[in-house]
Amino acid sequence: MSAVSVLIPTYEPKPDHLKAAIDSVLAQTFSDWELIIHDDASKSDVEAILRPFLKDSRIRFFRSPKNLGIGGNWNATMKKGSGHYVAYIFQDDLWHSDYLKRALEILEREPDVGFTAANHAYRMEGHTAGMNTGIYKEVTDLRDSVMKNGRIHRENFLKAWIERGLRPNLIGEPSFVVLRREVMEEAGPFLEDMKQGLDAEYWIRCLLRADGWWIAESLGEFRVHPSATTARNEESGAGRTDRLRTFRILINGLPHGPMKTLAKKVRRREFVKMVKKFFF
């Protein structure tokens, strides 16, 4: 059994992007991994793109006979792996060569830490003029000012995140988070009916169970381009109410006390703001 299950859920990937993502896994200085690629019923021949890579016995490819959606594909990919640690990398993204090594050193040294999250850059590509790219500058600036290298103390972090209305997603995209499988098993699967905020909602479930660890150094790149899932969801308005639902899940998971009271208060505030924005 490999130490780390590296997971790439795919759907209609751009061949050059997918190959670059896999190359960044192959370039890792930590090599005790398995790579699981699970395609969500793409119309294109994803296996043909992968054929040269499948000669490596550590790499396996699976294809769903029907479309599972984002969360469904993330869950299906995770079930195929067996590593003690789980590291997603999306079909568009890139890791620096020491990403896994840095994350695993922390998780091995800090047995009560449930996951590591690494800082990363946003690579703007294609015609992004019509997209809300300002959110990426907002989250980058906030990470630089409030996220300190080291332990993410869950109670302090959750309180500050609640006060900001659970935005932005400071933990970041799954491509730059390495989790203990046991924490994922306790937290349960990603929500398959949530369109846009399912990663932030999942980090909350993890933080209700364990501290995290922030690596302040940038260890990869997240591609931002018009055909990416995030951009498509933003354009369609999918996931508008995901944050309010996430608040409800958080409130249900918190014990009775000041933080639960705070979360209820802020959820009401965010609901009023959403109604004013979208309906008046």
Secondary structure, DSSP 8 states (H G I E B T S, - for coil): --SEEEEEEESS--HHHHHHHHHHHHT-S---EEEEEEE---SS-HHHHHTTGGGSTTEEEEE-SS--HHHHHHHHHHHH---SEEEE--TT-EE-TTHHHHHHHHHHH-TTEEEEEEEEEEEE-SS-TTS-THHHHHHHHHHHHH--SEEE-HHHHHHHHHHTTS-S-SS--GGGEEEEHHHHHHH----TT-SSSHHHHHHHHHHTT-EEEEEEEEEEEEEE-TTSHHHHHHHHTTTTTHHHHHHHHHHHHS-SSHHHHHHHHHHHHHHHHHHHHHH-
